[in-house]
Amino acid sequence: MKNLKIFCHKYGHAIPLFIYGAIYLSWFTWLERTVTKDYHIIHMSVDDHIPFCEVFIVPYLLWFAYVSAVVVFLFFKNKTDYYKACAFLFTGMTVFLIISTLFPNGHDLRLTQMPRDNIFTSLVSALWKTDTPTNLWPSIHVYNSIGAHLAVMHNKTLRSRKLISIGSGILAFSIILSTVFIKQHSLFDVITGVFLGAFMYVLVYKRDWITATGTQHNNKKTPQVD
């Protein structure tokens, strides 16, 4: 019993992550299966002038490791920063799910035939086979890349290491570019993802409502001494 309490005290903050992960994956999978037709096309005229550049599949796929690595690091090293990162990521992802549910959306930007035959176009083709061109707005790749980089820059350990902080910025920016260069998103998805990220930055890091909420909770539990 004592060991269980120690374990929960040390790793109990993983529970919200697992619960939300299950909810998000279930909800998103349902959307992918149900939103297959009769959806609103997201498109900007500038999309037609953005060239297809298959090499950007590399940063696009690195997104999965990038965001996961940041969350895992904070999980073990700094609970406060971990909670802030989760609040940022979970809120935006939930907004995305709600929009996709109430306003089914997609695009028609994908190529009918690859212009070249190489390892990168093969990876893009494999991605397109598993990921439908629906449920795109705002871009979670864009939003979560911003969230991961903000988490890096607001963690004392990570931001003090120039190689990590600079590398994080370059990778986040490359991922954002990749969404349009491999025709996964309209520029509209990118712009709205950036705006949502900016809004959440103010709430989570500027106003710091996560810490403020925790402080208010602790103050309520602390008896007043006359």
C-alpha positions as CSV (number, residue, x, y, z in Angstrom):
1,M,0.0,0.0,0.0
2,K,2.8,2.3,0.9
3,N,4.6,1.5,-2.4
4,L,1.4,2.3,-4.3
5,K,1.1,5.7,-2.7
6,I,4.7,6.4,-3.5
7,F,4.2,5.3,-7.1
8,C,1.0,7.5,-7.5
9,H,2.7,10.5,-5.9
10,K,5.7,10.1,-8.3
11,Y,3.9,9.1,-11.5
12,G,0.2,9.9,-10.9
13,H,0.4,12.9,-13.3
14,A,0.6,10.4,-16.1
15,I,-3.1,9.5,-15.6
16,P,-4.6,12.6,-17.3
17,L,-2.2,12.0,-20.2
18,F,-3.4,8.5,-20.8
19,I,-7.0,9.3,-20.3
20,Y,-6.9,12.2,-22.8
21,G,-4.8,10.1,-25.2
22,A,-7.5,7.4,-25.2
23,I,-10.3,10.0,-25.7
24,Y,-8.4,11.8,-28.5
25,L,-7.5,8.7,-30.4
26,S,-11.0,7.3,-30.2
27,W,-12.6,10.6,-31.2
28,F,-10.2,11.2,-34.1
29,T,-10.5,7.6,-35.4
30,W,-14.3,8.0,-35.4
31,L,-13.9,11.3,-37.4
32,E,-11.6,9.6,-39.9
33,R,-14.1,6.9,-40.5
34,T,-17.2,9.0,-40.7
35,V,-16.0,12.2,-42.4
36,T,-15.5,10.8,-45.9
37,K,-17.9,12.9,-48.0
38,D,-20.1,16.0,-47.8
39,Y,-17.3,18.0,-46.1
40,H,-16.4,21.6,-46.6
41,I,-13.3,22.2,-48.8
42,I,-10.6,24.3,-47.1
43,H,-8.7,26.2,-49.8
44,M,-6.8,29.4,-50.4
45,S,-5.7,30.6,-53.8
46,V,-2.1,30.7,-52.6
47,D,-2.3,26.9,-52.1
48,D,-2.2,26.4,-55.8
49,H,1.2,28.2,-56.0
50,I,2.9,26.3,-53.3
51,P,5.2,23.7,-54.9
52,F,5.1,20.1,-53.8
53,C,8.4,19.2,-52.1
54,E,8.6,15.7,-50.9
55,V,11.7,16.0,-48.8
56,F,9.5,17.8,-46.2
57,I,8.0,14.5,-45.3
58,V,11.1,14.1,-43.0
59,P,10.2,16.9,-40.6
60,Y,6.5,16.1,-41.0
61,L,7.1,12.6,-39.6
62,L,9.7,13.8,-37.0
63,W,6.7,15.7,-35.5
64,F,5.5,12.5,-33.7
65,A,8.9,12.0,-32.0
66,Y,9.4,15.7,-31.3
67,V,6.2,16.4,-29.4
68,S,6.4,13.0,-27.6
69,A,10.0,13.6,-26.5
70,V,9.2,17.1,-25.1
71,V,6.2,15.8,-23.1
72,V,8.1,12.8,-21.8
73,F,11.1,14.9,-20.7
74,L,8.9,17.3,-18.8
75,F,7.0,14.4,-17.3
76,F,10.1,13.2,-15.5
77,K,11.9,16.5,-15.0
78,N,9.4,19.2,-14.2
79,K,5.7,18.7,-13.2
80,T,4.7,22.3,-13.5
81,D,6.1,22.7,-17.0
82,Y,4.6,19.3,-17.9
83,Y,1.1,20.4,-16.8
84,K,1.5,23.7,-18.8
85,A,2.5,21.8,-21.9
86,C,-0.4,19.3,-21.5
87,A,-2.9,22.2,-21.0
88,F,-1.6,23.9,-24.1
89,L,-1.7,20.7,-26.3
90,F,-4.9,19.2,-24.9
91,T,-6.9,22.4,-25.3
92,G,-5.9,23.0,-28.9
93,M,-6.5,19.3,-29.8
94,T,-9.9,19.5,-28.2
95,V,-10.8,22.6,-30.2
96,F,-9.7,20.8,-33.3
97,L,-11.9,17.8,-32.5
98,I,-14.9,20.0,-31.9
99,I,-14.4,21.9,-35.1
100,S,-14.0,18.8,-37.1
101,T,-17.1,17.3,-35.6
102,L,-19.4,20.4,-36.1
103,F,-17.8,21.6,-39.3
104,P,-16.5,18.5,-41.3
105,N,-13.7,19.7,-43.5
106,G,-11.0,18.6,-45.9
107,H,-9.0,19.6,-49.0
108,D,-8.4,18.5,-52.6
109,L,-4.7,19.5,-52.8
110,R,-3.1,16.1,-53.1
111,L,-1.5,15.1,-56.4
112,T,-3.0,12.5,-58.6
113,Q,0.5,11.3,-59.6
114,M,3.9,11.8,-58.0
115,P,6.2,13.9,-60.1
116,R,9.2,11.8,-59.1
117,D,10.0,8.4,-57.8
118,N,12.2,8.3,-54.7
119,I,12.2,7.4,-51.0
120,F,10.5,10.7,-50.0
121,T,7.6,10.4,-52.5
122,S,7.2,6.8,-51.4
123,L,6.8,8.0,-47.8
124,V,4.3,10.7,-48.8
125,S,2.3,8.1,-50.7
126,A,2.3,5.8,-47.7
127,L,1.2,8.7,-45.5
128,W,-1.7,9.5,-47.9
129,K,-2.9,6.0,-47.9
130,T,-3.3,5.9,-44.1
131,D,-4.3,9.6,-43.5
132,T,-7.4,10.9,-45.2
133,P,-7.5,14.4,-46.6
134,T,-10.1,15.4,-44.0
135,N,-10.2,16.8,-40.5
136,L,-7.6,19.4,-41.1
137,W,-8.6,22.7,-39.6
138,P,-6.7,24.0,-37.6
139,S,-3.5,22.0,-38.3
140,I,-2.6,20.0,-35.2
141,H,0.9,19.5,-36.7
142,V,1.3,23.3,-36.7
143,Y,-0.3,23.9,-33.3
144,N,1.5,21.1,-31.4
145,S,4.8,22.1,-32.9
146,I,4.3,25.6,-31.5
147,G,3.3,24.0,-28.2
148,A,6.4,21.8,-28.1
149,H,8.8,24.6,-28.9
150,L,7.1,26.9,-26.3
151,A,7.5,24.2,-23.7
152,V,11.2,23.9,-24.6
153,M,11.7,27.6,-24.3
154,H,9.9,27.9,-21.0
155,N,11.9,25.1,-19.4
156,K,15.1,26.3,-17.7
157,T,17.0,23.2,-18.4
158,L,16.1,22.9,-22.1
159,R,16.3,26.6,-23.0
160,S,19.8,26.9,-21.4
161,R,21.2,24.4,-23.9
162,K,21.5,26.4,-27.1
163,L,21.8,23.4,-29.4
164,I,18.4,22.1,-28.1
165,S,16.6,25.4,-28.1
166,I,17.9,26.4,-31.6
167,G,17.3,22.9,-32.9
168,S,13.8,22.9,-31.5
169,G,13.0,26.2,-33.2
170,I,14.3,25.0,-36.6
171,L,12.5,21.7,-36.3
172,A,9.2,23.3,-35.3
173,F,9.4,25.8,-38.2
174,S,10.3,23.0,-40.6
175,I,7.3,21.0,-39.5
176,I,5.0,23.9,-40.0
177,L,6.4,24.4,-43.6
178,S,6.1,20.7,-44.3
179,T,2.3,20.7,-43.8
180,V,1.9,22.8,-47.0
181,F,4.9,21.5,-49.0
182,I,3.7,17.9,-48.9
183,K,0.1,19.0,-49.5
184,Q,-1.2,17.9,-46.2
185,H,-2.8,21.2,-45.3
186,S,-4.1,24.4,-46.8
187,L,-2.3,27.6,-45.8
188,F,-5.5,28.5,-44.0
189,D,-5.0,25.5,-41.6
190,V,-1.5,26.8,-40.9
191,I,-2.6,30.4,-40.2
192,T,-5.4,29.4,-37.9
193,G,-3.2,26.9,-36.1
194,V,-0.7,29.7,-35.5
195,F,-3.4,32.1,-34.2
196,L,-4.8,29.4,-31.9
197,G,-1.3,28.8,-30.7
198,A,-0.7,32.5,-30.0
199,F,-4.0,32.7,-28.1
200,M,-3.1,29.7,-25.9
201,Y,0.4,31.0,-25.4
202,V,-1.2,34.1,-23.7
203,L,-3.4,31.9,-21.5
204,V,-0.9,29.2,-20.5
205,Y,2.4,31.1,-20.4
206,K,1.7,34.8,-20.2
207,R,-1.3,34.8,-17.8
208,D,0.0,31.5,-16.4
209,W,-3.5,30.3,-15.4
210,I,-2.2,26.8,-14.6
211,T,0.1,28.0,-11.8
212,A,-2.5,30.5,-10.7
213,T,-5.2,27.8,-10.4
214,G,-2.8,25.6,-8.4
215,T,-1.9,28.5,-6.1
216,Q,-5.6,29.3,-5.4
217,H,-6.2,25.7,-4.7
218,N,-3.3,25.5,-2.2
219,N,-4.4,28.7,-0.5
220,K,-7.9,27.3,0.1
221,K,-6.3,24.3,1.7
222,T,-3.9,26.3,3.9
223,P,-5.6,27.4,7.2
224,Q,-5.5,31.1,8.0
225,V,-3.5,32.0,11.2
226,D,-4.6,35.0,13.1
